[in-house]
Amino acid sequence: MNGANFTKDAASGEIPKEPSVKRLINFLRRIYADLLAGRVLLHPILLTAVFLAAKFGTLYVIDEKILGSGYDLGIFGEFAYYIFFDFVAGAFFIILCAHVIYATSKVQSLKILRKILLAVILASCALGYFASDVNYQKLGVLEAFLIASLICICIYSVATEISNDRSNAVFWGFAYVLNYIGALFVIFHAQAAEVVAVILIILCPLAWTFYFKYEFQKSLAKDAASNDEILNSANGDEISKSKARTES
């Protein structure tokens, strides 16, 4: 029966369609290969889903398992706390994508800077713990972590911009701030604010990931072109040396 269908398709000039299960397996294999090769930015929907799951999972753990429900949020009101947490989480996401695109392993100075910034964040958490009242030490750690993280993200953005001529990390930082302010403005002035907020929570990072996919593909193309130039130059040098040896 399958042979008859294949013969019929061949006679009509049509290519037999790949079974849907096999297509799904091949698609999952491509995703797995891209993840292993550090090309997660090629899959914006998957990346957005992972980011949202990580953000809300972290928020749940902090609220329910660490601080506990009904915990006094100190200098941050409840609404300001959620806004600040969400903003810092988005900033982490932006700088992580910028790191994947621009901060290559060749830039040794950024490796050292990352270790320094991590030490700064950990030191800030310790300072927040010991500087807070005994009843607010958990909150002191959280506040210190968020503030120190935001400062370190800004520093790393500038360092990435300096270390790579093609980097737009600082510009993306300004764009993210404007994007966040614009989203808050829309939510505050919308009639169905909760529905609009949910839509924007999904659409904003999704739009960023599709843009990062475009930038990552450009970066891969430029790197491939640069490698081809180096290879062609090396081959040309070898040919020239070979001719010189032949002539001598």
C-alpha positions in Angstrom: 0.0 0.0 0.0 2.8 2.4 0.9 4.7 1.4 -2.2 1.7 2.1 -4.3 1.3 5.6 -2.8 5.0 6.3 -3.3 4.7 5.2 -6.9 1.6 7.4 -7.4 3.4 10.4 -5.8 6.5 9.8 -8.0 4.4 9.6 -11.1 2.6 12.8 -10.3 5.8 14.6 -9.5 4.9 15.3 -5.9 7.3 14.7 -3.0 5.8 12.5 -0.3 5.0 14.5 2.9 7.1 13.6 6.0 4.9 12.1 8.8 3.9 14.7 11.4 5.5 12.7 14.2 8.8 12.5 12.4 8.7 16.2 11.7 8.0 16.9 15.4 11.0 14.7 16.4 13.3 16.4 13.9 12.1 19.8 15.1 12.8 18.9 18.7 16.2 17.6 17.7 17.0 20.9 16.0 16.0 22.8 19.2 18.2 20.4 21.3 21.1 21.0 19.0 20.7 24.7 19.1 20.5 24.7 22.9 23.7 22.7 23.1 25.4 25.1 20.7 24.3 28.2 22.6 21.8 29.3 19.9 18.7 29.5 22.1 18.0 33.0 20.7 16.9 31.3 17.4 13.8 30.0 19.3 12.0 33.2 20.6 8.8 31.5 21.7 10.6 28.9 23.7 12.9 31.5 25.2 9.9 33.7 26.2 8.1 30.8 27.8 11.2 29.9 29.8 11.7 33.5 30.9 8.1 33.9 32.1 8.2 30.6 33.9 11.5 31.5 35.6 10.2 35.0 36.6 6.9 33.9 38.1 8.5 30.8 39.6 11.0 33.0 41.4 8.4 35.4 42.5 6.3 32.6 43.9 9.3 31.1 45.8 10.1 34.6 47.3 6.5 35.4 48.2 5.4 32.0 49.5 8.5 30.2 50.7 10.9 32.9 51.8 9.0 36.1 52.8 5.7 34.4 53.5 2.2 35.7 52.7 1.3 38.9 54.4 4.9 39.9 55.0 5.5 43.6 55.6 7.5 44.9 52.6 9.2 47.7 54.4 10.2 50.7 52.3 8.6 49.1 49.3 4.9 49.1 49.2 3.4 45.9 47.7 2.8 47.4 44.3 6.2 49.1 44.1 7.9 45.9 45.1 6.3 43.9 42.3 7.0 46.6 39.8 10.6 46.8 40.8 11.1 43.1 40.8 9.5 42.7 37.4 11.7 45.6 36.0 14.9 44.0 37.3 13.9 40.6 36.0 13.3 42.1 32.6 16.7 43.9 32.8 18.4 40.6 33.6 16.7 39.1 30.5 17.8 41.9 28.2 21.4 41.8 29.4 21.5 38.0 29.2 20.4 38.1 25.5 23.0 40.9 24.8 25.6 38.7 26.4 24.8 35.8 24.2 25.0 38.0 21.1 28.0 40.2 21.9 30.0 39.1 24.9 32.0 36.3 23.2 34.5 34.0 25.1 37.3 35.9 23.4 36.7 39.0 25.6 38.7 38.0 28.6 38.1 41.3 30.4 34.3 40.6 30.6 35.0 37.2 32.3 36.8 39.0 35.0 34.2 41.7 35.2 31.4 39.1 35.6 33.2 37.6 38.6 33.6 41.0 40.2 30.0 42.0 39.6 28.8 38.7 41.1 31.0 39.3 44.1 29.4 42.8 44.4 25.9 41.4 44.3 26.7 38.8 47.0 28.4 41.4 49.2 25.4 43.6 48.8 23.1 40.8 49.9 25.2 40.3 53.0 25.2 44.0 53.7 21.5 44.1 53.3 21.1 41.2 55.8 23.3 42.7 58.5 22.1 46.3 58.0 18.4 45.5 58.4 16.4 45.2 61.5 16.2 41.6 62.9 12.6 41.4 61.8 13.3 42.5 58.2 16.6 40.8 57.3 15.0 38.7 54.6 13.5 41.8 53.0 16.9 43.6 53.4 18.6 40.9 51.4 16.0 41.1 48.7 16.1 44.9 48.4 19.9 44.9 48.4 19.9 42.1 45.7 17.5 44.0 43.4 19.3 47.4 43.7 22.8 45.9 43.3 21.6 43.7 40.4 20.3 46.8 38.6 23.5 48.7 39.1 25.6 45.7 37.9 23.4 45.3 34.8 24.1 48.9 33.9 27.8 48.4 34.4 27.9 45.2 32.3 25.9 46.9 29.5 28.5 49.7 29.2 31.3 47.1 29.3 29.7 45.1 26.6 29.2 48.2 24.5 32.9 49.1 24.9 34.3 45.6 24.2 32.3 45.0 21.0 32.1 47.5 18.2 28.8 46.0 17.0 27.1 46.1 20.4 23.9 48.0 21.0 23.6 46.9 24.7 23.3 50.5 26.1 20.8 51.5 23.4 18.7 48.4 24.3 18.9 49.5 28.0 17.3 52.9 27.1 14.8 51.2 24.8 13.8 48.8 27.6 13.2 51.6 30.1 11.0 53.4 27.6 9.2 50.2 26.7 8.5 49.5 30.4 7.3 53.0 31.1 5.1 52.8 28.0 3.6 49.5 29.1 2.8 50.9 32.6 1.2 53.9 31.0 -1.0 51.7 28.9 -2.0 49.5 31.8 -2.8 52.5 34.1 -5.1 54.0 31.4 -6.7 50.9 30.2 -10.3 50.0 31.1 -9.6 46.3 31.6 -6.2 46.8 33.2 -5.7 43.3 34.4 -6.3 41.8 31.0 -4.1 44.4 29.3 -1.4 43.7 31.9 -1.4 39.9 31.1 -1.3 40.6 27.4 1.7 43.0 27.7 3.5 40.6 30.1 3.5 38.1 27.3 3.8 40.3 24.2 6.6 42.6 25.4 9.2 39.8 26.1 8.0 38.0 23.0 8.7 41.1 20.8 12.1 41.4 22.4 13.0 37.8 21.7 12.0 38.0 18.1 14.2 41.1 17.8 17.1 39.4 19.5 16.7 36.4 17.1 17.1 38.9 14.2 20.2 40.5 15.8 21.6 37.0 16.6 21.2 35.9 13.0 23.0 39.0 11.8 25.8 38.4 14.3 26.2 34.8 13.1 26.2 35.9 9.5 28.9 38.5 10.2 31.0 36.0 12.1 30.7 33.5 9.3 31.7 36.1 6.7 34.7 37.2 8.9 35.8 33.5 9.2 35.6 33.1 5.5 37.7 36.1 4.9 40.3 34.8 7.3 40.2 31.4 5.7 40.6 32.8 2.2 43.4 35.0 3.3 45.2 32.0 4.9 44.7 30.0 1.7 46.0 32.8 -0.4 49.1 33.0 1.8 49.7 29.3 1.5 49.3 29.5 -2.3 51.8 32.4 -2.5 54.3 30.5 -0.3 53.9 27.4 -2.5 54.5 29.4 -5.7 57.6 31.0 -4.1 59.0 27.6 -3.2 58.3 26.3 -6.7 60.0 29.2 -8.4 63.0 29.0 -6.1 
